[in-house]
Amino acid sequence: MTKTLRRRDDAGPIPLYHRVYLILREGILAGSYAKGAVMPTEETLCAQFGVSRTTMQTAMARLVSEGLVVRHQGRGTFVAETLPIVNARSSVNSLLRNVNAIGKATEARLLDSGSIAADEAAAALFDVPLDTPLFRNRQLRLINGEVIGRITAVVPPAVADKLEKDPVPGRPMLLRIEDAGIQLARADQSIRALIADPVVAGDLEIEPGMAVIQLHRLVYDMEDQLVEEMTALYRGDRYEYRSELVRDPADPSDGWIAAQ
């Protein structure tokens, strides 16, 4: 796994160590580093990523703290036998940061992008007439050339008209919407398990009937208008989800909220 990172590029405010951490984490979760296997030495990883030892040590410390890797004195650093799953996010700002980071930690392969006619379900969802042209973008997300998921984003005409016509290849739709000056207010998100049909199985390079994880998200602007419907289908063997809950300080008796 080799990915040289520049210190100043289009990553915005994301620290270099955090980007290294994200790439290593996604590689571990995707199986590029096998469970129980020894990780490359810090010296080797520094050379691969083109970063300092301090940067790599900080990234590795984050992986250790999340239980993704385990250090054994005198033996090295090993991928955990049992992997934890990714923390949930509970604010729009955190969602944007997470989408941005994942977009940079993965590769994109475009499946199709263009106009589709709104069927009854889509027309009701976006509150537009039947057969209204909606803009749809579908792409695969990959790590080291291996498919981890298929992302489908659909936006209404009012949003599509504001999108940059020649976006950065692979840039997530949610970030393109933000780039267009649309202020995001909230998002409703759900996760469930599905069985892959032949089309989905072909896209994800798995056998029909295998388990996939569906992440469905509806994003609304400050006027509570739906600006994006996103459906992500992830390979069941390469995706895990974790939600950390803490006591709600406003209701410590029995209230629980998702950790920031």
N, C-alpha and C positions, 0 to 999 in steps of 0.2 A: 504494500500500500504506500504509494509515493505521491505527495502533493506539496510542492513548494509554494509557500505563501509569501506574498509581499507585505511589507509593513504598512504601506500606504496604498490602498486601492479603493474599490467601490464598496468596501465592507462597512463604511460609515462608522458608527460609534462602537462596533463590536470589538473588544480587545483581542489581540492576536492569540493570547493563550486560550481564550474562550473558543475561538474558531478551531484551534488545534484540538481542543477537548471535544468539540462537537463532531469533528471528522472521525476521531478515534472512537468516540462513543457509538456513532452510527455504524462504523466498521465492526465493532464488537457485537452490537445488536443484530446486525445483518449476517453475522457468522463469518466475516472475513478473517477475524481472529477467533479460532475455535475455543469453546469452553474448556478451561483447564490448561490451555496452551500457554507457553511462556511468551511474554511480549518481547519485542525487540528492545535492545538496550536503549537508554536515553541518548547515548551518543549516536546510535544508528538512526533513531527517530529525529534527532536534531538535524542530521545530515539530510534525511528524506524530506523534512518539512522546511528546511532552510531557516530554522529559528535558533535562538540561544538556549543554553541549558536551563536558565532561569525560567524562560517561557515554557519549556517542556516540563520542568518540574512542577510548575503551577498547574498545568493541564493534567498531569498525571495525578497530582494530589486531589484534584476534583473527581477524577475517575475512582480513586481509592475511597473518597468520602461517600460516593454513591454506591459503593459495593460492586462496581463493574470489574475492578481488578483488585488483586490481593498481593501484598508484598511479603516475601519470605526472606528473612535475613540470610545473606550469603548464597541464596539460590536465584533470586531475581524477582520479577513481577509477573504474575500469572493472571490470565482471564478467569474471572470467578466461575465456579462450576454451576452455580445457580444465579442467573442474571436478574437484577431488579428491572423495573419497567419505568418508562418515562413519566416524569412528573406532569400533572395537569397544570394549566395556567388559568387564572381567573379574572384577568383584566384585558381590555382591548390592547393596551400598550404592550403587555406581556405577550399577547397573541401575535402582534406585529413583529416583535423582536424574535419570537420563536420561529415564525414563518420565514423571516429574513435569514436567520441562522441556518435553518434546515435547507432553505433554497441554496445557500452557499456551500453546504456540506454534501450536497448531492448533485448528480448530473441530471439533465433533462433531455428527454427524447420526445419531440412533438409527434402526436398521432394525427390530429386534425385541428383546424381553427377556422371558424367562419360562422355564417348565419344559419340558424335553424328556426323553423316555424313553431310557435308556442302551441303545444297541445292543450287539452282541457286542464290538466293538472298544473302545467307551467303557467298558463294564463291566469288561473286562480291564484297561484302562488305570487306572481309578480303584479297581479291586478291589472292585466292588459287584455285587449281583445284576443280572441282565438286567432291563431295563425300570425300573430305579431312576430316580426323577426327579432329573435334573441341572439346574442353573441355567445358562442360556446368555444371553449378551448380545452382540449384534452391532451395530456402528456403523461409519459412514464417518468418515474423518478428512479434513479439507479445509483448504486455505490459500487465502484470498481467494475463497472460494466454489467453488474447484476441487478435485475429489476427488483425493486422493493414495493412499488405501488403504482397505481394509475390514478391521476388527479383529473377530475372534470369540474370546470368552473363555468357557470352560466350567469350572464349579467343582462339587465334590461337595456333597451335602446338608449335611454337617457344617460346611462353610464357608458355604454359602448361608444357613443359619440365623443366622449371626453378622453378615451384611452389613447395613449401614444400609439401612432400607427406603426412605428418600427421599434418595438420594445427590445430591451436586452434579452437575448435568447434564454429561455428557461426561467425568466423572472416570474415569480408567483403572482397570480391574478390579484390577490389581496393587496400586494405592494404596488401593483400598477394602478389600482383604484385609488390608493392613497396618493400616489404620484400625480394623479389627475386632479387633486385638490378636494376630493370628497372626504369629508370628516366622518369618521366611523364612530358610532355611539355604543353599539352592543352587538353581541353575536350569540345565537342559540346553537348549541352543539350536542350531538348525540353519537353514541358508538354502539354498534351491535355486530354480532357474528352472522355471516352468510355462507352459503355454499356456492362455489364458483361455477357459473355456467360455462359452456364451451368458449364463448367470446371472451369473457373475463379471464378464463384459464389461459387462453392463447396469449392475451396481452401480458399476463403476469408470469408466463412461462411455467405453469403448474398443470397438474392433471385436473380435468373437470371433476367436480364433486369435492375438491379439497376446501378446507376452511379458509375464508378471507375475513378481514376485519373492515367494516364500513364505518368511516368517519363522515358524518353529514353535518354541514354547518350553514346556517343562514346569517348573513351579516347585514346590519341596518345602519343607515346614516342618522344624522342628528335630527332629521325630520321623521324618523321612524319609517323610512322607505327602504324596502329590500333592495340592496345593491349587489348582492352576490349569493348564489347558491353554489356551494362546493361539496362535491362528493368524492372522497378518497377511498379507494379500495386497496388494502395492503395485504400482502401475503401473510397468512396466519403463522408461518414459521419464521417470519422476519419482523414481526411487529408485536410490541408489548405496551401496555398502558398502566400507569400508576397514578393514583390521586392521593396526595398527602392532606389529611384533615387536621385542623387545629381548633381549639375552643374559640368560640366567638366571644371577644371581650365585652360585647354589648349584652350578651346573654350567656354568662358562664355556667348557668345551671344545666342547660341541656342543648345549647346551640353549637353547631359545628359548621365551619366554613372551610373552603379549599384554601390551602396555603398559597401565598403569593409567590 
